[in-house]
């Protein structure tokens, strides 16, 4: 059945990833993204034209796509909310420059599907959530709120 509805946004389920890039001001930096798709040997990502990440990627012509599991949800949320600042050190994250991620590849270089566990971003203008490959769902902002309650603070200032 066809049904029309009005909304300012629609996210029907995209894997969340951390976009890593060289940064003229901070050496290396990250941001959180959820807009991407692959087609053949192409990877297409969506980054706002006015965002620092877009400016830096245009300048250096390279970036990394890092798809962490749910153990890094707090850092992933924080990296998305902090803008135009150095994030790696601020969030206590280390980085290493490498060509590939061996944990996701077998000894022949083939992708290990059972090791891949992305978190999906979905929702609309009313509510956005993180969804896992099982039945769990967490509201957007939930990890930062939990950290604030636990520590009385958050790395977002």
N, CA, C and O atoms as a DFTB+ gen file, in Angstrom:
628 C
 N C O
     1  1       0.836      -1.170       0.000
     2  2       0.000       0.000       0.000
     3  2       0.890       1.246       0.000
     4  3       1.835       1.345       0.783
     5  1       0.586       2.165      -0.860
     6  2       1.306       3.431      -0.935
     7  2       0.741       4.377       0.111
     8  3      -0.474       4.510       0.256
     9  1       1.647       5.039       0.846
    10  2       1.210       5.974       1.873
    11  2       2.150       7.172       1.874
    12  3       3.368       7.005       1.928
    13  1       1.602       8.359       1.815
    14  2       2.399       9.582       1.861
    15  2       2.508      10.062       3.303
    16  3       1.592       9.877       4.104
    17  1       3.634      10.676       3.618
    18  2       3.782      11.292       4.930
    19  2       4.752      12.454       4.805
    20  3       5.585      12.490       3.900
    21  1       4.634      13.407       5.725
    22  2       5.511      14.574       5.717
    23  2       6.544      14.415       6.823
    24  3       6.209      14.115       7.969
    25  1       7.782      14.617       6.466
    26  2       8.868      14.565       7.439
    27  2      10.007      15.440       6.932
    28  3      10.173      15.624       5.726
    29  1      10.777      15.967       7.849
    30  2      11.918      16.789       7.442
    31  2      13.139      15.929       7.117
    32  3      14.051      16.384       6.427
    33  1      13.161      14.680       7.615
    34  2      14.296      13.790       7.389
    35  2      13.792      12.362       7.315
    36  3      12.752      12.033       7.885
    37  1      14.529      11.515       6.613
    38  2      14.214      10.096       6.577
    39  2      15.510       9.303       6.454
    40  3      16.252       9.441       5.482
    41  1      15.760       8.483       7.442
    42  2      16.911       7.583       7.450
    43  2      16.353       6.173       7.542
    44  3      15.861       5.778       8.599
    45  1      16.415       5.411       6.470
    46  2      15.792       4.095       6.450
    47  2      16.763       2.961       6.749
    48  3      16.470       1.803       6.453
    49  1      17.889       3.273       7.320
    50  2      18.826       2.254       7.774
    51  2      20.139       2.269       7.032
    52  3      20.285       1.614       6.000
    53  1      21.088       3.006       7.547
    54  2      22.418       3.107       6.958
    55  2      23.447       2.719       8.013
    56  3      23.300       3.105       9.173
    57  1      24.483       1.968       7.648
    58  2      25.530       1.676       8.632
    59  2      26.239       2.964       9.048
    60  3      26.576       3.798       8.208
    61  1      26.455       3.114      10.331
    62  2      27.195       4.267      10.851
    63  2      28.682       3.949      10.722
    64  3      29.113       2.824      10.976
    65  1      29.458       4.955      10.325
    66  2      30.897       4.747      10.239
    67  2      31.626       6.005      10.671
    68  3      31.075       7.106      10.662
    69  1      32.869       5.812      11.045
    70  2      33.736       6.935      11.394
    71  2      34.587       7.233      10.171
    72  3      35.311       6.372       9.672
    73  1      34.487       8.452       9.703
    74  2      35.246       8.912       8.552
    75  2      36.533       9.546       9.070
    76  3      36.492      10.548       9.785
    77  1      37.668       8.965       8.712
    78  2      38.961       9.501       9.109
    79  2      39.573      10.276       7.955
    80  3      39.428       9.890       6.795
    81  1      40.253      11.362       8.270
    82  2      40.841      12.187       7.213
    83  2      42.008      13.001       7.758
    84  3      42.079      13.286       8.954
    85  1      42.922      13.372       6.861
    86  2      43.984      14.303       7.227
    87  2      43.358      15.670       7.402
    88  3      42.412      16.031       6.702
    89  1      43.899      16.430       8.348
    90  2      43.339      17.737       8.664
    91  2      44.474      18.756       8.723
    92  3      45.448      18.561       9.450
    93  1      44.353      19.830       7.968
    94  2      45.390      20.862       7.923
    95  2      45.639      21.481       9.289
    96  3      46.757      21.910       9.575
    97  1      44.627      21.536      10.130
    98  2      44.754      22.169      11.436
    99  2      45.147      21.203      12.548
   100  3      45.817      21.603      13.501
   101  1      44.740      19.936      12.443
   102  2      44.896      19.008      13.563
   103  2      45.695      17.751      13.226
   104  3      45.767      16.842      14.054
   105  1      46.288      17.671      12.055
   106  2      47.027      16.475      11.653
   107  2      46.111      15.421      11.067
   108  3      46.100      15.204       9.855
   109  1      45.341      14.765      11.924
   110  2      44.324      13.805      11.504
   111  2      43.077      14.058      12.340
   112  3      43.168      14.529      13.474
   113  1      41.915      13.746      11.780
   114  2      40.668      13.998      12.486
   115  2      39.626      12.981      12.041
   116  3      39.866      12.183      11.135
   117  1      38.475      13.021      12.686
   118  2      37.385      12.095      12.378
   119  2      36.048      12.814      12.453
   120  3      35.931      13.880      13.057
   121  1      35.058      12.220      11.839
   122  2      33.672      12.618      12.024
   123  2      32.819      11.369      11.853
   124  3      33.285      10.353      11.337
   125  1      31.581      11.450      12.284
   126  2      30.658      10.330      12.160
   127  2      29.780      10.536      10.942
   128  3      29.302      11.644      10.700
   129  1      29.566       9.485      10.178
   130  2      28.723       9.548       8.982
   131  2      27.769       8.360       8.959
   132  3      27.996       7.339       9.610
   133  1      26.702       8.524       8.194
   134  2      25.788       7.394       7.989
   135  2      25.324       7.303       6.542
   136  3      24.526       6.428       6.205
   137  1      25.805       8.179       5.694
   138  2      25.377       8.169       4.289
   139  2      26.471       7.569       3.418
   140  3      27.521       8.179       3.215
   141  1      26.217       6.371       2.908
   142  2      27.192       5.727       2.034
   143  2      26.534       4.597       1.266
   144  3      25.498       4.062       1.661
   145  1      27.160       4.255       0.169
   146  2      26.810       3.032      -0.547
   147  2      27.993       2.655      -1.420
   148  3      28.846       3.488      -1.727
   149  1      28.033       1.395      -1.815
   150  2      29.093       0.958      -2.714
   151  2      28.463       0.472      -4.005
   152  3      27.359      -0.072      -4.018
   153  1      29.185       0.679      -5.076
   154  2      28.730       0.269      -6.397
   155  2      29.966      -0.182      -7.163
   156  3      30.803       0.639      -7.540
   157  1      30.078      -1.481      -7.393
   158  2      31.289      -1.998      -8.024
   159  2      32.483      -1.707      -7.145
   160  3      32.471      -2.039      -5.960
   161  1      33.520      -1.091      -7.702
   162  2      34.686      -0.749      -6.898
   163  2      34.643       0.699      -6.407
   164  3      35.668       1.249      -6.003
   165  1      33.459       1.316      -6.442
   166  2      33.272       2.682      -5.968
   167  2      32.641       2.670      -4.584
   168  3      31.779       1.843      -4.290
   169  1      33.076       3.588      -3.744
   170  2      32.430       3.841      -2.467
   171  2      31.981       5.291      -2.485
   172  3      32.796       6.195      -2.670
   173  1      30.707       5.513      -2.296
   174  2      30.152       6.863      -2.312
   175  2      29.749       7.219      -0.891
   176  3      29.018       6.469      -0.243
   177  1      30.225       8.365      -0.402
   178  2      29.859       8.832       0.932
   179  2      29.178      10.183       0.816
   180  3      29.432      10.938      -0.123
   181  1      28.324      10.480       1.761
   182  2      27.648      11.770       1.799
   183  2      28.178      12.610       2.944
   184  3      28.042      12.240       4.110
   185  1      28.783      13.739       2.613
   186  2      29.303      14.680       3.602
   187  2      28.846      16.065       3.176
   188  3      28.970      16.423       2.005
   189  1      28.323      16.844       4.100
   190  2      27.885      18.199       3.784
   191  2      29.015      19.033       3.206
   192  3      30.132      19.008       3.724
   193  1      28.743      19.766       2.147
   194  2      29.774      20.544       1.448
   195  2      30.447      21.574       2.347
   196  3      31.606      21.921       2.122
   197  1      29.744      22.066       3.356
   198  2      30.297      23.094       4.243
   199  2      31.025      22.507       5.449
   200  3      31.582      23.256       6.251
   201  1      31.032      21.191       5.591
   202  2      31.662      20.564       6.750
   203  2      33.183      20.554       6.618
   204  3      33.721      20.513       5.512
   205  1      33.863      20.592       7.759
   206  2      35.318      20.543       7.789
   207  2      35.841      19.291       7.087
   208  3      36.832      19.358       6.359
   209  1      35.185      18.154       7.298
   210  2      35.637      16.907       6.665
   211  2      35.657      17.047       5.147
   212  3      36.609      16.611       4.500
   213  1      34.628      17.643       4.576
   214  2      34.572      17.814       3.118
   215  2      35.718      18.696       2.635
   216  3      36.365      18.392       1.633
   217  1      35.962      19.779       3.348
   218  2      37.049      20.695       2.976
   219  2      38.403      19.983       3.026
   220  3      39.223      20.135       2.121
   221  1      38.630      19.208       4.084
   222  2      39.908      18.520       4.241
   223  2      40.082      17.396       3.215
   224  3      41.175      17.201       2.684
   225  1      39.010      16.664       2.942
   226  2      39.092      15.584       1.952
   227  2      39.335      16.156       0.561
   228  3      40.087      15.577      -0.222
   229  1      38.713      17.279       0.246
   230  2      38.985      17.935      -1.044
   231  2      40.463      18.311      -1.139
   232  3      41.082      18.161      -2.192
   233  1      41.019      18.796      -0.041
   234  2      42.412      19.237      -0.036
   235  2      43.386      18.055      -0.150
   236  3      44.280      18.079      -0.996
   237  1      43.224      17.030       0.683
   238  2      44.182      15.922       0.734
   239  2      43.848      14.768      -0.206
   240  3      44.714      13.946      -0.506
   241  1      42.601      14.698      -0.676
   242  2      42.181      13.667      -1.640
   243  2      42.251      12.238      -1.098
   244  3      42.486      11.301      -1.861
   245  1      42.050      12.064       0.209
   246  2      41.998      10.709       0.756
   247  2      41.265      10.713       2.092
   248  3      41.194      11.724       2.791
   249  1      40.721       9.540       2.420
   250  2      40.003       9.368       3.680
   251  2      39.936       7.882       3.999
   252  3      40.251       7.042       3.156
   253  1      39.526       7.568       5.210
   254  2      39.305       6.178       5.602
   255  2      37.875       6.016       6.087
   256  3      37.272       6.952       6.613
   257  1      37.346       4.823       5.904
   258  2      36.028       4.470       6.422
   259  2      36.249       3.397       7.476
   260  3      36.778       2.325       7.182
   261  1      35.846       3.689       8.691
   262  2      36.029       2.782       9.816
   263  2      34.656       2.424      10.358
   264  3      33.909       3.300      10.793
   265  1      34.322       1.146      10.334
   266  2      32.996       0.711      10.774
   267  2      33.167      -0.050      12.085
   268  3      33.339      -1.269      12.086
   269  1      33.119       0.678      13.202
   270  2      33.323       0.019      14.496
   271  2      32.078      -0.745      14.943
   272  3      30.977      -0.523      14.440
   273  1      32.280      -1.643      15.892
   274  2      31.124      -2.322      16.462
   275  2      30.550      -1.454      17.585
   276  3      30.994      -0.325      17.796
   277  1      29.581      -1.980      18.286
   278  2      28.858      -1.190      19.281
   279  2      29.702      -0.787      20.484
   280  3      29.261       0.051      21.272
   281  1      30.890      -1.345      20.657
   282  2      31.742      -0.973      21.785
   283  2      32.254       0.460      21.692
   284  3      32.719       1.008      22.692
   285  1      32.181       1.071      20.528
   286  2      32.641       2.455      20.358
   287  2      31.482       3.419      20.103
   288  3      31.682       4.474      19.501
   289  1      30.281       3.076      20.549
   290  2      29.124       3.939      20.282
   291  2      29.245       5.306      20.945
   292  3      28.861       6.303      20.334
   293  1      29.761       5.395      22.164
   294  2      29.915       6.696      22.817
   295  2      30.846       7.582      22.001
   296  3      30.517       8.732      21.711
   297  1      32.007       7.051      21.629
   298  2      32.958       7.839      20.846
   299  2      32.392       8.195      19.478
   300  3      32.644       9.285      18.964
   301  1      31.634       7.286      18.892
   302  2      31.034       7.560      17.592
   303  2      30.019       8.703      17.703
   304  3      29.986       9.592      16.852
   305  1      29.196       8.677      18.751
   306  2      28.247       9.777      18.956
   307  2      28.980      11.091      19.175
   308  3      28.650      12.103      18.557
   309  1      29.970      11.075      20.050
   310  2      30.689      12.305      20.362
   311  2      31.400      12.865      19.132
   312  3      31.398      14.078      18.924
   313  1      32.001      12.012      18.321
   314  2      32.689      12.476      17.111
   315  2      31.723      13.148      16.147
   316  3      32.127      14.014      15.371
   317  1      30.461      12.763      16.186
   318  2      29.466      13.381      15.320
   319  2      28.957      14.711      15.832
   320  3      28.530      15.554      15.043
   321  1      28.995      14.915      17.141
   322  2      28.463      16.154      17.707
   323  2      29.516      17.244      17.864
   324  3      29.171      18.425      17.886
   325  1      30.776      16.883      17.973
   326  2      31.853      17.876      18.080
   327  2      32.202      18.333      16.672
   328  3      32.343      17.508      15.769
   329  1      32.344      19.643      16.478
   330  2      32.660      20.099      15.128
   331  2      33.788      21.120      15.118
   332  3      33.948      21.906      16.051
   333  1      34.573      21.088      14.032
   334  2      35.697      22.003      13.795
   335  2      36.690      22.020      14.959
   336  3      37.241      23.067      15.302
   337  1      36.910      20.850      15.562
   338  2      37.895      20.713      16.636
   339  2      38.648      19.411      16.446
   340  3      38.211      18.528      15.707
   341  1      39.777      19.302      17.116
   342  2      40.546      18.065      17.113
   343  2      39.783      17.057      17.969
   344  3      39.471      17.333      19.127
   345  1      39.483      15.891      17.399
   346  2      38.625      14.934      18.106
   347  2      39.373      13.712      18.621
   348  3      39.014      13.185      19.674
   349  1      40.387      13.248      17.925
   350  2      41.064      12.012      18.325
   351  2      41.616      12.104      19.750
   352  3      41.310      11.254      20.586
   353  1      42.410      13.107      20.027
   354  2      42.961      13.285      21.366
   355  2      41.890      13.625      22.381
   356  3      41.922      13.139      23.512
   357  1      40.940      14.460      21.981
   358  2      39.854      14.874      22.875
   359  2      39.040      13.675      23.350
   360  3      38.599      13.634      24.498
   361  1      38.843      12.701      22.464
   362  2      38.052      11.518      22.806
   363  2      38.913      10.354      23.293
   364  3      38.391       9.287      23.616
   365  1      40.231      10.556      23.346
   366  2      41.120       9.500      23.811
   367  2      41.260       8.347      22.831
   368  3      41.461       7.202      23.236
   369  1      41.152       8.650      21.541
   370  2      41.249       7.616      20.512
   371  2      42.620       7.650      19.854
   372  3      43.143       8.720      19.541
   373  1      43.193       6.482      19.648
   374  2      44.446       6.351      18.912
   375  2      44.117       6.044      17.462
   376  3      43.032       5.553      17.151
   377  1      45.050       6.332      16.589
   378  2      44.871       5.948      15.190
   379  2      46.171       5.369      14.676
   380  3      47.254       5.652      15.188
   381  1      46.031       4.560      13.660
   382  2      47.185       3.955      13.014
   383  2      46.921       3.962      11.521
   384  3      45.849       3.553      11.076
   385  1      47.876       4.416      10.755
   386  2      47.725       4.438       9.305
   387  2      48.065       3.050       8.771
   388  3      49.164       2.542       8.995
   389  1      47.111       2.438       8.062
   390  2      47.332       1.114       7.484
   391  2      46.555       1.006       6.184
   392  3      45.702       1.843       5.889
   393  1      46.849      -0.013       5.421
   394  2      46.197      -0.210       4.126
   395  2      44.897      -0.995       4.238
   396  3      44.007      -0.822       3.405
   397  1      44.767      -1.851       5.244
   398  2      43.579      -2.684       5.370
   399  2      43.378      -3.101       6.817
   400  3      44.231      -2.866       7.673
   401  1      42.255      -3.713       7.071
   402  2      41.922      -4.193       8.404
   403  2      41.959      -5.715       8.384
   404  3      40.994      -6.344       7.949
   405  1      43.037      -6.314       8.839
   406  2      43.169      -7.757       8.726
   407  2      42.135      -8.547       9.530
   408  3      41.848      -9.693       9.184
   409  1      41.572      -7.976      10.583
   410  2      40.591      -8.704      11.386
   411  2      39.350      -9.064      10.573
   412  3      38.666     -10.034      10.902
   413  1      39.047      -8.316       9.533
   414  2      37.860      -8.577       8.726
   415  2      38.168      -9.373       7.459
   416  3      37.275      -9.630       6.652
   417  1      39.419      -9.757       7.287
   418  2      39.809     -10.499       6.088
   419  2      40.404     -11.847       6.474
   420  3      41.124     -11.955       7.466
   421  1      40.100     -12.870       5.689
   422  2      40.709     -14.174       5.943
   423  2      42.102     -14.209       5.307
   424  3      42.555     -13.206       4.756
   425  1      42.776     -15.347       5.381
   426  2      44.147     -15.432       4.877
   427  2      44.257     -15.277       3.365
   428  3      45.357     -15.101       2.842
   429  1      43.134     -15.342       2.657
   430  2      43.125     -15.115       1.209
   431  2      42.665     -13.698       0.855
   432  3      42.534     -13.360      -0.321
   433  1      42.421     -12.870       1.882
   434  2      41.966     -11.506       1.641
   435  2      40.475     -11.379       1.410
   436  3      40.006     -10.342       0.941
   437  1      39.717     -12.428       1.734
   438  2      38.263     -12.393       1.565
   439  2      37.587     -11.879       2.831
   440  3      38.060     -12.113       3.943
   441  1      36.502     -11.194       2.647
   442  2      35.740     -10.579       3.730
   443  2      35.104     -11.637       4.630
   444  3      34.482     -12.578       4.137
   445  1      35.257     -11.488       5.948
   446  2      34.639     -12.392       6.926
   447  2      33.298     -11.787       7.360
   448  3      33.260     -10.937       8.249
   449  1      32.222     -12.215       6.745
   450  2      30.904     -11.648       7.034
   451  2      30.483     -11.806       8.485
   452  3      29.839     -10.917       9.042
   453  1      30.836     -12.921       9.102
   454  2      30.399     -13.167      10.474
   455  2      31.097     -12.276      11.490
   456  3      30.652     -12.205      12.635
   457  1      32.168     -11.599      11.116
   458  2      32.893     -10.693      12.002
   459  2      32.412      -9.245      11.880
   460  3      32.794      -8.387      12.676
   461  1      31.592      -8.991      10.902
   462  2      31.153      -7.630      10.595
   463  2      29.831      -7.365      11.306
   464  3      28.836      -8.044      11.052
   465  1      29.823      -6.385      12.189
   466  2      28.626      -6.109      12.977
   467  2      28.379      -4.608      13.060
   468  3      28.568      -4.014      14.121
   469  1      27.959      -3.985      11.962
   470  2      27.735      -2.538      11.980
   471  2      26.482      -2.175      12.772
   472  3      25.610      -3.010      13.013
   473  1      26.418      -0.923      13.164
   474  2      25.224      -0.359      13.789
   475  2      24.549       0.498      12.737
   476  3      25.218       1.225      12.003
   477  1      23.244       0.420      12.657
   478  2      22.489       1.164      11.647
   479  2      21.827       2.386      12.256
   480  3      21.404       2.374      13.412
   481  1      21.744       3.441      11.458
   482  2      21.120       4.693      11.858
   483  2      19.819       4.801      11.090
   484  3      19.810       4.721       9.862
   485  1      18.715       4.983      11.810
   486  2      17.425       5.095      11.130
   487  2      16.492       5.999      11.907
   488  3      16.670       6.225      13.104
   489  1      15.499       6.510      11.210
   490  2      14.508       7.359      11.844
   491  2      14.007       8.421      10.892
   492  3      14.192       8.347       9.678
   493  1      13.366       9.413      11.488
   494  2      12.802      10.512      10.707
   495  2      12.976      11.807      11.489
   496  3      13.763      11.861      12.435
   497  1      12.244      12.855      11.099
   498  2      12.332      14.134      11.785
   499  2      11.865      14.069      13.228
   500  3      12.214      14.936      14.029
   501  1      11.084      13.061      13.570
   502  2      10.561      12.905      14.930
   503  2      11.568      12.224      15.856
   504  3      11.827      12.714      16.955
   505  1      12.133      11.108      15.426
   506  2      13.058      10.356      16.264
   507  2      14.060       9.610      15.393
   508  3      13.716       9.063      14.345
   509  1      15.309       9.602      15.853
   510  2      16.345       8.825      15.181
   511  2      16.948       7.856      16.185
   512  3      17.107       8.188      17.360
   513  1      17.283       6.654      15.720
   514  2      17.772       5.605      16.613
   515  2      18.940       4.862      15.978
   516  3      19.189       4.955      14.776
   517  1      19.643       4.124      16.823
   518  2      20.671       3.198      16.377
   519  2      20.062       1.806      16.459
   520  3      19.433       1.462      17.459
   521  1      20.239       1.027      15.444
   522  2      19.690      -0.330      15.429
   523  2      20.818      -1.310      15.131
   524  3      21.700      -1.042      14.315
   525  1      20.768      -2.429      15.799
   526  2      21.801      -3.447      15.673
   527  2      21.277      -4.600      14.823
   528  3      20.110      -4.595      14.431
   529  1      22.106      -5.568      14.538
   530  2      21.697      -6.689      13.703
   531  2      20.774      -7.662      14.435
   532  3      20.280      -8.617      13.835
   533  1      20.540      -7.426      15.719
   534  2      19.522      -8.183      16.442
   535  2      18.327      -7.252      16.666
   536  3      18.137      -6.329      15.875
   537  1      17.535      -7.449      17.685
   538  2      16.323      -6.641      17.891
   539  2      16.539      -5.385      18.723
   540  3      15.577      -4.659      18.975
   541  1      17.752      -5.102      19.155
   542  2      17.993      -3.945      20.019
   543  2      17.968      -2.630      19.246
   544  3      18.343      -2.563      18.076
   545  1      17.511      -1.579      19.948
   546  2      17.447      -0.222      19.400
   547  2      17.841       0.738      20.520
   548  3      17.390       0.568      21.653
   549  1      18.675       1.745      20.230
   550  2      19.034       2.788      21.188
   551  2      18.732       4.142      20.574
   552  3      19.087       4.380      19.419
   553  1      18.079       5.047      21.321
   554  2      17.814       6.390      20.792
   555  2      19.114       7.159      20.553
   556  3      20.085       6.990      21.290
   557  1      19.126       8.000      19.524
   558  2      20.282       8.842      19.256
   559  2      20.531       9.731      20.466
   560  3      19.585      10.279      21.031
   561  1      21.773       9.882      20.868
   562  2      22.143      10.679      22.030
   563  2      22.188       9.875      23.317
   564  3      22.640      10.385      24.342
   565  1      21.736       8.644      23.289
   566  2      21.639       7.798      24.473
   567  2      22.997       7.541      25.120
   568  3      23.090       7.505      26.347
   569  1      24.034       7.365      24.335
   570  2      25.345       7.033      24.883
   571  2      25.980       8.238      25.569
   572  3      26.639       8.090      26.599
   573  1      25.789       9.418      25.011
   574  2      26.294      10.630      25.654
   575  2      25.538      10.867      26.956
   576  3      26.151      11.224      27.962
   577  1      24.222      10.676      26.957
   578  2      23.423      10.851      28.182
   579  2      23.870       9.882      29.271
   580  3      23.997      10.273      30.431
   581  1      24.110       8.626      28.912
   582  2      24.578       7.634      29.890
   583  2      25.926       8.043      30.470
   584  3      26.145       7.926      31.676
   585  1      26.832       8.524      29.618
   586  2      28.157       8.932      30.081
   587  2      28.056      10.124      31.020
   588  3      28.785      10.194      32.009
   589  1      27.163      11.062      30.725
   590  2      26.982      12.226      31.602
   591  2      26.456      11.803      32.965
   592  3      26.918      12.300      33.992
   593  1      25.492      10.888      32.978
   594  2      24.942      10.417      34.257
   595  2      26.009       9.673      35.054
   596  3      26.097       9.822      36.273
   597  1      26.811       8.880      34.369
   598  2      27.830       8.078      35.037
   599  2      28.958       8.944      35.580
   600  3      29.347       8.806      36.740
   601  1      29.477       9.823      34.758
   602  2      30.651      10.620      35.124
   603  2      30.316      12.026      35.587
   604  3      31.178      12.738      36.101
   605  1      29.069      12.423      35.405
   606  2      28.708      13.800      35.707
   607  2      29.211      14.768      34.658
   608  3      29.162      15.983      34.848
   609  1      29.697      14.226      33.546
   610  2      30.219      15.074      32.475
   611  2      30.293      14.274      31.190
   612  3      29.998      13.079      31.163
   613  1      30.688      14.947      30.136
   614  2      30.911      14.316      28.844
   615  2      32.045      15.056      28.172
   616  3      32.365      16.179      28.562
   617  1      32.655      14.458      27.178
   618  2      33.724      15.127      26.437
   619  2      33.203      16.210      25.514
   620  3      33.990      16.928      24.897
   621  1      31.887      16.341      25.408
   622  2      31.321      17.401      24.573
   623  2      31.133      18.632      25.429
   624  3      30.421      18.601      26.433
   625  1      31.774      19.718      25.029
   626  2      31.619      20.981      25.751
   627  2      31.281      22.072      24.794
   628  3      31.107      23.220      25.203
